[in-house]
């Protein structure tokens, strides 16, 4: 048997291959623009929903969808990566006067900035960290929900068995949480609390899955499919105990196939440094990726000694190259 050189499970992705958007409704596009675009430095999608009934906001390869209706508030927070926390704080300070008399707030912590939108949605913004968030300088690495005590194990099992994606329970200084893989270095986190939770108000998230029909069949058997949207999409909202059927947490999932026409659509991201006073030709668009390498930070482990004549001949040829 070959010597084990690497932890190959560390690169397992599972069936859910991308967390594309979080959808919360907003009552005022002007205030939303001040917060998401001017403050956070994100980009309104230039091609989709240019009117006043909805706005899509790009953040790396993910989005916020912000339809114009009464406000919805996610029970938890959204984790974002931005290029610079110092520049983020400068922008947030600049929009404070425009967001006065709303729920807007921002606070600098050791490792992140916590920002609150005009209607109470919370965000934690981090600087790039390849080990934690992957090779991005702008993106949505996780969404964290606050869930009732005693539900983390059941939630992790729900995603493992129905969506065939890695999910495990972890504990740290912030408590016990289910971590669910929903794309390369993207997670849904469900953190337990003993506090009373607000009523669910209809906000949702959207993911892409490779095997589309299997999870649908398992959800349908349990009566959990809430919308047969079209050929490429369905929805469900209750995460349940697989033994008893008891609802553990409610958050609507918009589930899309990888054959969906919008899958892998290029997201335009602007460079927030550009303005009419300090402009550099050719620097309008922002590259949200960081250089990637197959090189390990630690020295590679030696290959095992060849044990058969064929393996020894192959090793000799490789050494001669």
C-alpha positions in Angstrom: 0.0 0.0 0.0 1.3 3.4 -0.9 2.5 5.7 1.9 0.0 8.4 2.8 1.4 11.7 1.7 -1.4 14.2 2.0 -4.9 14.5 3.5 -6.9 14.1 0.3 -10.2 14.7 2.1 -9.1 18.3 2.7 -9.9 19.0 -1.0 -13.2 17.2 -1.1 -16.0 19.6 -2.3 -19.1 17.5 -2.2 -22.3 17.9 -4.3 -22.9 21.6 -3.5 -20.5 23.6 -5.6 -21.3 27.2 -5.0 -23.1 29.7 -2.7 -24.1 32.3 -5.2 -26.5 34.7 -3.5 -28.2 35.9 -0.4 -31.6 37.5 -0.9 -33.1 40.1 1.6 -35.7 42.6 0.6 -35.1 46.3 1.1 -37.5 49.3 1.1 -35.1 52.0 -0.2 -32.5 51.6 -3.1 -30.9 54.9 -2.2 -30.0 53.8 1.3 -29.0 50.4 0.0 -26.7 52.0 -2.5 -25.0 54.1 0.1 -24.4 51.0 2.3 -23.6 48.2 -0.2 -21.9 50.3 -3.0 -20.4 53.4 -1.4 -19.8 51.9 2.1 -18.8 48.3 1.5 -17.3 49.1 -1.9 -19.3 46.5 -3.8 -20.7 46.7 -7.3 -24.3 46.9 -8.6 -24.7 44.4 -11.4 -24.7 46.4 -14.6 -26.8 44.0 -16.7 -29.5 42.6 -14.5 -32.4 44.5 -12.9 -31.4 48.1 -13.7 -34.8 49.4 -12.5 -36.2 50.2 -9.1 -37.9 46.9 -8.4 -34.7 45.0 -7.6 -31.0 45.4 -7.4 -28.3 42.8 -7.6 -25.0 43.6 -5.9 -21.8 41.6 -6.9 -19.2 40.6 -4.3 -16.5 38.6 -6.1 -18.2 35.6 -7.5 -21.3 35.9 -5.3 -24.2 38.4 -5.0 -26.8 40.0 -2.8 -30.3 40.2 -4.3 -32.2 43.1 -2.9 -35.8 43.3 -4.1 -37.7 46.5 -3.3 -40.2 45.6 -0.5 -40.4 45.8 3.2 -37.1 44.9 5.0 -36.0 41.4 5.8 -33.3 40.6 8.3 -31.1 37.5 8.2 -30.9 35.7 11.6 -27.1 35.7 11.9 -24.6 37.5 9.8 -22.8 37.3 6.4 -19.1 36.9 6.2 -17.3 38.9 3.5 -13.7 39.3 2.3 -12.6 42.7 1.2 -9.2 43.9 0.0 -8.5 46.3 2.9 -10.2 46.9 6.3 -8.6 50.3 6.6 -10.1 51.5 3.3 -13.4 49.8 4.3 -13.5 51.8 7.5 -12.8 55.1 5.6 -15.7 54.4 3.2 -18.1 53.5 6.0 -17.2 56.6 7.9 -17.9 58.7 4.8 -21.5 57.3 4.5 -22.4 57.8 8.1 -24.2 61.1 7.5 -26.3 59.7 4.7 -27.3 56.7 6.9 -28.2 58.7 10.0 -31.5 57.7 11.7 -31.2 54.1 10.4 -29.8 51.0 12.1 -26.5 51.5 10.3 -23.4 50.9 12.5 -19.8 49.8 12.2 -17.2 48.7 14.6 -13.6 47.6 14.2 -12.5 44.4 16.0 -9.1 42.7 16.0 -9.7 40.4 13.0 -12.7 41.9 11.3 -15.1 44.9 11.0 -18.7 44.4 12.0 -21.1 46.5 9.9 -24.9 46.7 10.1 -27.0 47.8 7.2 -29.8 50.4 7.5 -32.3 47.7 8.3 -30.3 45.6 10.7 -28.6 43.0 8.6 -25.1 42.2 10.1 -21.9 41.6 8.2 -18.4 40.6 9.3 -15.7 41.8 6.9 -12.2 40.3 6.8 -9.0 40.9 4.9 -7.8 38.2 2.5 -6.5 35.0 4.2 -5.7 32.2 1.8 -5.6 29.6 4.5 -9.0 30.4 5.8 -10.9 31.8 2.8 -9.0 30.6 -0.2 -7.4 32.6 -3.0 -9.8 35.6 -3.0 -9.5 39.3 -2.0 -13.3 39.9 -2.5 -16.1 37.4 -1.9 -18.6 35.7 0.3 -16.9 32.8 2.2 -19.8 32.0 4.6 -23.2 32.8 5.9 -23.8 32.1 9.6 -27.2 31.5 11.1 -28.2 31.5 14.7 -30.1 28.3 15.5 -31.7 26.7 18.6 -29.7 24.6 21.0 -29.3 21.0 20.2 -29.8 21.3 16.5 -26.3 21.4 15.1 -25.8 17.6 14.8 -29.1 17.1 13.0 -28.5 20.0 10.6 -25.1 18.6 9.7 -26.6 15.2 9.1 -29.4 16.7 6.9 -26.9 18.2 4.5 -24.5 15.1 4.5 -27.3 12.6 3.7 -29.6 14.6 1.5 -27.1 16.9 -0.3 -24.0 14.6 -0.2 -21.8 17.4 1.0 -19.2 17.5 3.8 -20.7 18.8 7.0 -19.4 18.5 10.6 -20.0 20.0 14.0 -17.2 22.2 15.5 -16.9 24.1 18.8 -14.9 27.2 19.5 -15.1 30.3 21.8 -18.3 31.3 20.1 -20.0 28.0 20.8 -21.2 24.9 18.9 -21.9 25.0 15.2 -22.6 22.9 12.1 -20.3 23.8 9.2 -21.6 22.8 5.8 -19.5 22.9 2.6 -21.3 24.8 -0.1 -18.5 25.5 -2.5 -14.7 26.0 -2.6 -13.9 27.6 0.8 -17.6 28.5 1.2 -19.7 27.4 4.2 -23.1 27.7 5.7 -22.6 27.8 9.5 -25.4 27.1 11.9 -24.4 28.3 15.4 -26.4 27.2 18.4 -27.8 29.7 20.9 -30.1 29.6 24.0 -31.5 33.0 23.0 -35.0 33.4 21.6 -34.9 33.7 17.8 -36.8 36.2 15.7 -39.6 34.8 13.5 -38.5 33.8 10.0 -39.4 36.6 7.6 -38.7 34.9 4.2 -35.1 35.8 3.3 -33.3 33.1 1.3 -30.0 31.9 -0.1 -29.2 30.2 -3.4 -26.8 27.3 -4.1 -25.7 25.3 -7.1 -25.6 21.5 -6.9 -24.0 18.9 -9.3 -26.4 16.0 -8.7 -29.7 17.9 -9.0 -32.3 15.1 -8.9 -31.1 13.1 -5.9 -31.6 15.8 -3.2 -34.9 16.8 -4.9 -36.2 13.2 -4.6 -35.2 13.0 -0.9 -36.8 16.3 -0.1 -39.9 15.4 -2.1 -40.3 12.1 -0.3 -40.4 14.1 3.0 -42.8 16.8 1.6 -40.2 19.5 1.9 -40.2 20.9 -1.6 -42.0 24.2 -1.5 -41.6 25.4 -5.1 -41.0 23.6 -8.5 -39.6 26.8 -10.0 -38.6 25.5 -13.5 -36.5 22.8 -15.2 -33.3 24.1 -13.5 -34.5 25.1 -10.0 -36.6 24.1 -7.0 -36.9 25.5 -3.5 -37.3 24.2 0.1 -37.1 25.9 3.4 -37.3 23.5 6.4 -34.1 21.7 7.6 -35.5 18.7 9.5 -34.4 15.8 11.8 -34.1 12.8 9.5 -35.4 10.5 12.2 -38.4 12.4 13.5 -39.2 14.9 10.8 -39.1 17.7 13.3 -38.1 21.1 11.9 -34.7 22.2 13.2 -34.4 25.5 11.4 -36.1 27.3 8.6 -34.3 29.1 5.8 -35.4 29.0 2.2 -32.9 27.4 -0.2 -33.1 28.2 -3.9 -31.4 25.1 -5.4 -30.2 25.4 -8.9 -28.6 22.8 -11.2 -25.2 23.4 -12.8 -27.0 23.4 -16.1 -28.9 26.6 -15.1 -28.3 29.4 -17.7 -26.8 31.7 -15.0 -24.3 29.2 -13.7 -20.7 30.5 -13.9 -22.0 33.8 -15.2 -19.2 36.4 -15.0 -19.7 38.9 -12.2 -18.5 42.4 -12.8 -16.6 43.9 -9.9 -15.5 47.5 -9.9 -12.4 49.0 -8.4 -13.7 51.2 -5.5 -10.5 53.3 -5.6 -11.5 54.8 -9.0 -13.1 58.2 -9.0 -13.2 61.3 -11.1 -10.5 63.0 -9.2 -8.0 60.1 -9.0 -8.5 58.0 -12.1 -6.2 55.4 -13.7 -6.9 54.3 -17.3 -7.6 50.5 -17.4 -8.1 50.1 -13.7 -11.9 50.2 -13.6 -12.5 46.5 -13.1 -11.4 44.7 -10.0 -9.9 41.2 -10.1 -11.3 39.4 -7.0 -8.9 36.4 -7.2 -5.4 36.0 -5.7 -2.6 34.0 -7.3 -2.9 30.3 -6.6 -0.1 27.8 -6.3 0.2 24.0 -6.1 3.3 24.5 -3.9 2.9 23.6 -0.2 4.1 25.9 2.5 5.8 23.0 4.1 8.3 20.8 2.1 6.6 18.0 0.1 6.8 14.6 1.7 9.0 12.0 -0.1 7.4 9.4 -2.3 7.4 5.8 -1.1 10.2 3.6 -2.3 9.1 1.6 -5.4 8.4 -2.0 -4.6 7.9 -3.6 -8.0 10.1 -3.8 -11.1 7.6 -1.7 -13.1 7.5 0.9 -10.4 11.3 1.0 -10.1 11.7 1.5 -13.9 9.1 4.3 -13.8 10.9 6.0 -10.9 14.2 5.7 -12.8 12.7 7.3 -15.9 11.3 10.2 -13.8 14.7 10.8 -12.1 16.4 11.0 -15.5 14.0 13.8 -16.8 
